[in-house]
Amino acid sequence: MVTRRYAIVGLGSRAQLFARALAGSPQAELAAFCDHNETRMRVHNGWLGASVPGYRPADFSAMLAKERIDVVVVCTPDHTHADYVVAALHAGCDVVTEKPMTTDIEGARRILAARRETGRSVRVAFNYRYNPVHRRVRELLAAGAIGEIGSVEFSWLLDTAHGADYFRRWHREKANSGGLLVHKSGHHFDLVNWWLDRGPETVFAFGRLFFYGDENGRRHADGRFALDLEASPRLRALYRDAEQEDGYVRNQNVFAPGVTIEDEMSVLVRHRGGVVLNYHLHAYSPREGYRVAFSGSEGRLELDVRENEYATDSGGTGRARLTLQRHWGPPEVVLDEVLGEGHGGGDERMLAELLGDAEPDPLGCAADHDSGLQALLTGLAANRSLATGAPVSVDDLLGEIGEPA
C-alpha cells in the first residue's frame, strides 16, 4: 500500500475535517501544516495529539520540498487559492482544494495553465455531490425518470445563524470571496451541472444587499446576531486565542461598514442543450433549507429539504423528502428521511474517495478542475451580470480564461 504525504495550508475551521481524516487514513500521512498563525497550527496539533511540523506561507515552496509532499490540501481564504494551487502543481504535487477553485478569471487562467503544464491533478471538494439524497436525484434523472429535462427551479435559504456568519468573516468582502454567488452558490451551481451533466451557457442575475450591512442595520440591528466565541471551545481556540498574532476578528458586526457582498440573489442560467435554471439564494431566512424541482417531458421530480425549523433549532429536525410525479399519475414519495450529519454524510464519503480509502464512485461524484471551472463560471458570469445589468455569455468568459468553449 502506497502512503502519500499530505500538507494542509490554511488552518481555520474547515481544516479540521481534512486533518482528522488524514490522521486516521492508512493511505495518507499528514506531513506538514502551513499557516501564518502559529497558534492555529499548535491548536490543530493539540486536537490530533500530534506534532505535525508547521510552516509560514513564505516557506510554502520550501516546505513542499523538505517534507516531500505528494498532495496539498488548500483551505485558505478563497482569493488565495490560486496562489497555493499553482505553486503546488509546479512543485510536482497534486491538489485538493476547498471550493471555490478560485474567485476570478485570472486565478482560473493560472490554475488551468499550471495543470496543463505539469500534468498534475486538481480536485475540488464539492461534498454536496456525495449526499445520498443528491445521489438519488442524479440516479433518477440519468435513468430518464421524468424524460427530457426542460427546466430547474432551485431556491436555497440560509438562516440568520448560518447566513449571517458569512457577514461576520472575511467572506463579507467580495474581493476575498467572490461574494456568495461564487463562495456559497458554487456548491449549488455544481450540483445542477452534475445533475444535468452539462455546464452553463448564458447567465443573467439580479442581487442586492438588503438585510445586512451598516445602512440596513440602522433599521433592524439586533444583538442576537453577535457570535459568542466563548461558547465554543473550538472557535475560541482557533480564533479568539489567535487574534493577538494576526489581528483577524472572527466575529465582526454584520451591521457594520465594510460589507461588499449581496445577501439576496436571483439568477437565470441557460445550460448547454437549452435547460433553464431559475435560482434564488436568500441569506437572512428564519429557517434553513432548500427546494429544487426538475420539470421534464414525462413528469416532475421535487426535492424538499428542511434543515431546521428556526435558526437556533438544535433538535435534529432536518428532513429530506424526494417526490416523483409522472404525467397522469399520482405523486410517488421516493424517500422521506431524517438528514445525516456532515452534509447528509457527504463529508465522510468525499474524504474517503479523495484520500484513496474508497473505490471511485460510479455516479462520478469526484470533482476535478473542469467541474470546479464550470461551477465557477456560473458565479463569475452572475457577478458580471450584476455589475453590467446584461446577460453574460459563458463562452466569452472562457475566451478570457484561454479555454475552448
C-alpha distance (Angstrom), angle and dihedral (degrees) to the residues before:
residue distance angle dihedral
M1 . . .
V2 3.81 . .
T3 3.80 114.7 .
R4 3.79 114.7 -152.5
R5 3.79 121.7 -152.9
Y6 3.81 116.2 -127.8
A7 3.79 135.0 -164.5
I8 3.80 124.4 -165.1
V9 3.79 117.7 -150.2
G10 3.81 115.2 -164.4
L11 3.81 115.3 35.9
G12 3.80 102.6 -155.0
S13 3.80 125.7 123.1
R14 3.80 97.6 -66.6
A15 3.81 91.8 56.1
Q16 3.82 89.4 68.7
L17 3.81 90.1 72.7
F18 3.80 93.6 55.2
A19 3.81 95.7 39.0
R20 3.83 93.0 54.9
A21 3.80 92.2 45.9
L22 3.80 93.4 48.4
A23 3.79 92.5 47.1
G24 3.81 90.1 54.5
S25 3.81 99.6 41.4
P26 3.83 120.7 104.6
Q27 3.82 89.7 -154.1
A28 3.79 98.3 50.1
E29 3.78 139.2 61.3
L30 3.79 120.1 -160.0
A31 3.80 97.6 -138.8
A32 3.82 105.8 166.4
F33 3.79 147.8 9.9
C34 3.79 125.4 -150.0
D35 3.80 124.3 -166.3
H36 3.77 137.4 130.3
N37 3.82 89.1 -125.0
E38 3.82 117.5 75.0
T39 3.80 92.3 -167.4
R40 3.80 93.1 61.3
M41 3.79 93.0 49.0
R42 3.80 89.7 49.4
V43 3.83 91.1 49.0
H44 3.81 92.8 52.8
N45 3.78 91.2 49.6
G46 3.78 89.1 50.9
W47 3.79 92.4 52.6
L48 3.80 91.2 49.1
G49 3.80 94.8 42.3
A50 3.80 85.8 -128.3
S51 3.79 141.2 120.2
V52 3.79 102.1 -135.5
P53 3.83 107.9 171.5
G54 3.81 114.4 -111.0
Y55 3.80 128.8 -144.2
R56 3.79 136.0 -173.7
P57 3.84 120.7 -119.9
A58 3.81 91.3 -106.5
D59 3.82 87.4 63.0
F60 3.82 96.0 46.4
S61 3.81 97.4 113.2
A62 3.80 92.6 42.4
M63 3.83 89.0 50.2
L64 3.81 91.9 54.7
A65 3.80 91.0 55.0
K66 3.79 98.4 39.7
E67 3.81 95.2 47.4
R68 3.83 93.7 39.8
I69 3.81 92.1 -126.5
D70 3.81 119.0 -163.7
V71 3.82 99.8 180.0
V72 3.80 131.8 25.4
V73 3.81 120.6 -154.6
V74 3.81 110.4 -154.3
C75 3.83 116.1 -152.5
T76 3.81 100.0 151.6
P77 3.83 125.5 121.9
D78 3.79 109.2 -62.1
H79 3.80 99.1 -109.5
T80 3.83 90.3 59.7
H81 3.83 96.6 51.3
A82 3.79 95.1 94.3
D83 3.82 93.3 54.2
Y84 3.80 93.3 54.8
V85 3.80 96.1 38.3
V86 3.81 92.7 51.7
A87 3.81 94.0 45.1
A88 3.81 91.4 48.6
L89 3.81 93.3 49.0
H90 3.79 92.4 50.0
A91 3.81 88.9 49.4
G92 3.81 89.2 58.7
C93 3.81 97.1 -102.8
D94 3.78 131.0 131.5
V95 3.80 116.2 -128.7
V96 3.79 138.0 -138.1
T97 3.79 110.1 -171.2
E98 3.74 133.1 -173.9
K99 3.79 113.0 -119.4
P100 2.92 133.9 -60.1
M101 3.79 97.8 52.6
T102 3.81 86.9 -145.5
T103 3.81 137.6 -29.9
D104 3.79 107.2 -120.1
I105 3.80 147.4 29.9
E106 3.79 94.4 -96.9
G107 3.81 92.9 52.0
A108 3.80 91.4 49.9
R109 3.82 91.2 49.1
R110 3.80 91.9 51.6
I111 3.81 95.1 47.0
L112 3.79 94.9 47.8
A113 3.79 92.6 46.3
A114 3.82 91.4 49.9
R115 3.79 91.3 48.7
R116 3.83 91.6 51.8
E117 3.79 92.2 46.5
T118 3.81 95.9 47.8
G119 3.79 103.9 30.7
R120 3.83 89.6 -138.0
S121 3.79 122.0 137.7
V122 3.80 130.9 -108.1
R123 3.78 118.4 -160.8
V124 3.81 122.9 -171.6
A125 3.81 119.1 -147.9
F126 3.80 100.1 -125.6
N127 3.81 95.2 161.4
Y128 3.83 94.4 172.1
R129 3.80 89.2 75.2
Y130 3.80 89.6 65.5
N131 3.81 95.5 55.2
P132 3.84 104.9 114.5
V133 3.81 90.9 -134.3
H134 3.80 91.1 55.9
R135 3.80 90.4 45.2
R136 3.79 89.6 55.0
V137 3.80 90.2 52.6
R138 3.80 90.1 53.9
E139 3.79 92.1 48.2
L140 3.80 92.6 52.2
L141 3.79 94.9 46.1
A142 3.82 92.8 46.0
A143 3.81 89.5 50.2
G144 3.81 90.4 55.3
A145 3.81 95.4 -113.6
I146 3.82 91.6 158.3
G147 3.80 98.2 24.1
E148 3.78 119.9 -127.6
I149 3.80 110.8 4.0
G150 3.79 115.7 -123.1
S151 3.79 105.9 173.2
V152 3.80 145.7 -3.9
E153 3.81 128.1 -145.6
F154 3.79 113.9 -162.6
S155 3.82 125.4 177.2
W156 3.81 122.0 175.3
L157 3.81 124.3 -169.7
L158 3.80 121.8 -160.4
D159 3.79 111.9 -167.0
T160 3.79 127.9 -133.9
A161 3.81 91.0 -93.3
H162 3.81 101.0 46.2
G163 3.80 97.2 28.3
A164 3.78 93.6 47.7
D165 3.79 91.3 53.3
Y166 3.81 91.5 72.0
F167 3.80 87.4 59.5
R168 3.83 93.5 51.9
R169 3.81 96.2 54.3
W170 3.81 140.0 53.0
H171 3.81 88.2 -76.1
R172 3.83 89.2 77.9
E173 3.83 89.5 79.9
K174 3.79 113.7 70.7
A175 3.80 91.1 -148.1
N176 3.82 88.1 64.4
S177 3.80 101.5 42.0
G178 3.79 109.6 15.0
G179 3.81 86.3 -118.3
L180 3.78 125.5 -85.0
L181 3.81 91.0 -62.2
V182 3.80 87.7 68.1
H183 3.81 103.4 26.7
K184 3.82 102.5 39.8
S185 3.80 106.6 12.8
G186 3.79 89.1 51.0
H187 3.81 86.1 79.7
H188 3.78 90.8 53.5
F189 3.80 96.2 43.5
D190 3.80 88.5 50.4
L191 3.80 91.3 51.8
V192 3.80 91.3 52.9
N193 3.81 92.1 46.8
W194 3.81 89.5 50.0
W195 3.80 94.6 44.9
L196 3.80 92.1 49.1
D197 3.81 95.2 35.7
R198 3.79 90.1 -134.9
G199 3.78 137.8 88.3
P200 3.81 135.7 -126.1
E201 3.80 125.6 -74.6
T202 3.83 108.2 175.9
V203 3.82 129.4 13.2
F204 3.80 134.0 -167.2
A205 3.80 124.4 178.0
F206 3.78 146.5 -177.7
G207 3.79 122.8 -165.2
R208 3.78 144.3 154.2
L209 3.79 145.4 171.9
F210 3.80 99.8 -106.9
F211 3.81 107.5 153.2
Y212 3.82 112.4 20.2
G213 3.81 129.4 50.6
D214 3.79 131.9 68.6
E215 3.80 99.5 -72.6
N216 3.79 93.2 49.8
G217 3.80 91.0 42.7
R218 3.77 90.5 65.4
R219 3.80 87.1 67.1
H220 3.78 102.8 40.9
A221 3.82 112.6 7.3
D222 3.79 110.7 157.0
G223 3.81 129.0 -173.6
R224 3.80 90.9 -139.3
F225 3.80 89.1 76.5
A226 3.80 91.5 72.3
L227 3.80 114.3 103.5
D228 3.81 115.1 -130.9
L229 3.80 103.1 -141.1
E230 3.79 90.3 179.0
A231 3.81 89.4 65.1
S232 3.81 91.5 62.5
P233 3.81 116.4 58.0
R234 3.81 90.6 -163.2
L235 3.78 96.0 51.1
R236 3.79 91.0 43.4
A237 3.81 91.1 52.5
L238 3.81 94.9 46.0
Y239 3.78 98.5 41.8
R240 3.80 119.6 7.7
D241 3.80 93.2 45.3
A242 3.82 90.5 44.0
E243 3.81 98.0 49.6
Q244 3.80 94.2 94.8
E245 3.83 90.8 64.3
D246 3.80 102.3 52.6
G247 3.80 106.8 3.6
Y248 3.80 93.0 -122.5
V249 3.83 110.4 154.5
R250 3.80 111.1 -154.4
N251 3.81 93.7 -169.6
Q252 3.80 107.1 54.7
N253 3.79 120.2 167.2
V254 3.81 109.2 -93.5
F255 3.82 88.4 -150.0
A256 3.80 96.1 50.8
P257 3.82 126.9 103.1
G258 3.78 118.1 -87.7
V259 3.81 102.3 64.1
T260 3.81 108.2 132.0
I261 3.82 100.5 164.3
E262 3.79 129.2 87.9
D263 3.81 124.2 -111.1
E264 3.81 97.9 -161.9
M265 3.80 124.5 42.4
S266 3.80 138.0 170.2
V267 3.80 120.7 -166.1
L268 3.80 134.2 -175.2
V269 3.79 115.3 -159.8
R270 3.78 127.2 -176.0
H271 3.78 106.9 -157.3
R272 3.77 124.2 -152.2
G273 3.77 107.2 -81.5
G274 3.81 93.0 34.8
V275 3.82 104.9 -81.8
V276 3.82 109.7 144.8
L277 3.82 123.1 -145.6
N278 3.81 119.8 -156.9
Y279 3.83 105.1 -164.6
H280 3.80 133.3 -179.7
L281 3.82 131.1 -179.2
H282 3.80 120.3 -167.4
A283 3.85 117.3 -174.4
Y284 3.83 102.9 -173.1
S285 3.80 104.6 53.4
P286 3.83 123.1 143.0
R287 3.82 88.5 -129.0
E288 3.80 137.3 29.5
G289 3.77 128.1 -122.0
Y290 3.76 146.4 88.8
R291 3.76 144.0 -125.3
V292 3.77 127.9 -152.6
A293 3.79 125.7 -179.8
F294 3.79 130.0 -174.3
S295 3.81 119.8 -158.0
G296 3.78 115.9 -159.1
S297 3.78 142.1 171.5
E298 3.81 90.7 -94.4
G299 3.79 103.9 34.2
R300 3.79 147.1 -54.4
L301 3.82 135.9 -70.5
E302 3.82 117.7 -157.9
L303 3.80 128.7 -172.1
D304 3.81 117.6 -168.7
V305 3.81 117.1 -175.5
R306 3.81 122.2 -177.0
E307 3.78 107.8 -172.5
N308 3.79 93.2 -179.5
E309 3.79 140.3 -11.7
Y310 3.80 95.4 -128.5
A311 3.79 137.0 4.2
T312 3.81 98.3 -95.8
D313 3.81 95.1 40.6
S314 3.81 108.9 129.5
G315 3.79 97.4 162.8
G316 3.80 98.0 104.9
T317 3.80 95.3 -108.2
G318 3.81 94.7 148.8
R319 3.78 113.9 130.5
A320 3.81 138.1 172.6
R321 3.79 125.5 -153.0
L322 3.82 122.9 -174.0
T323 3.80 118.0 -169.1
L324 3.79 129.1 -173.1
Q325 3.79 120.1 -164.2
R326 3.78 120.7 179.6
H327 3.78 121.7 -161.8
W328 3.82 113.4 -79.9
G329 3.80 92.4 9.5
P330 3.81 138.1 95.6
P331 3.82 121.1 -99.8
E332 3.80 116.9 -86.7
V333 3.80 119.0 -150.3
V334 3.80 103.8 -138.0
L335 3.80 93.6 -176.5
D336 3.79 138.5 -8.4
E337 3.78 112.2 -179.9
V338 3.78 147.5 142.0
L339 3.79 113.0 -93.8
G340 3.79 120.1 -108.9
E341 3.80 122.4 -129.2
G342 3.80 123.5 -97.5
H343 3.81 98.2 41.7
G344 3.78 92.6 -39.7
G345 3.79 91.8 -47.3
G346 3.80 90.1 -53.4
D347 3.81 94.9 122.0
E348 3.81 93.2 59.5
R349 3.80 94.1 46.3
M350 3.79 92.6 46.4
L351 3.80 93.2 50.5
A352 3.79 92.9 48.5
E353 3.79 90.4 55.3
L354 3.80 96.3 40.5
L355 3.81 91.6 51.3
G356 3.79 94.8 45.1
D357 3.81 95.1 -110.2
A358 3.82 93.2 121.6
E359 3.79 138.8 41.1
P360 3.82 116.5 -97.6
D361 3.78 111.2 -86.1
P362 3.83 116.6 -107.9
L363 3.82 90.0 -141.1
G364 3.79 90.9 62.8
C365 3.79 96.9 -115.7
A366 3.81 93.1 157.6
A367 3.81 109.3 99.5
D368 3.80 118.2 -149.7
H369 3.80 132.4 -173.5
D370 3.80 92.3 -75.4
S371 3.82 91.9 54.0
G372 3.79 88.5 48.3
L373 3.80 89.8 51.1
Q374 3.81 95.5 48.1
A375 3.82 92.7 51.8
L376 3.80 90.3 45.4
L377 3.81 92.4 50.4
T378 3.80 92.2 61.0
G379 3.80 92.0 51.0
L380 3.81 94.3 44.5
A381 3.80 91.7 47.6
A382 3.81 90.4 48.5
N383 3.81 91.0 51.5
R384 3.79 90.8 49.8
S385 3.78 90.3 48.9
L386 3.81 89.6 52.4
A387 3.79 89.0 53.3
T388 3.81 97.3 44.7
G389 3.80 103.5 29.8
A390 3.81 89.4 -132.2
P391 3.81 137.1 103.7
V392 3.80 113.9 -93.1
S393 3.79 126.2 -140.6
V394 3.79 112.5 -136.7
D395 3.80 89.6 -151.9
D396 3.82 87.9 62.2
L397 3.81 89.5 54.8
L398 3.80 90.8 47.6
G399 3.77 88.3 53.9
E400 3.80 90.2 53.9
I401 3.82 89.9 49.8
G402 3.79 91.9 47.7
E403 3.80 96.0 -118.2
P404 3.82 125.5 129.5
A405 3.80 116.2 -105.5
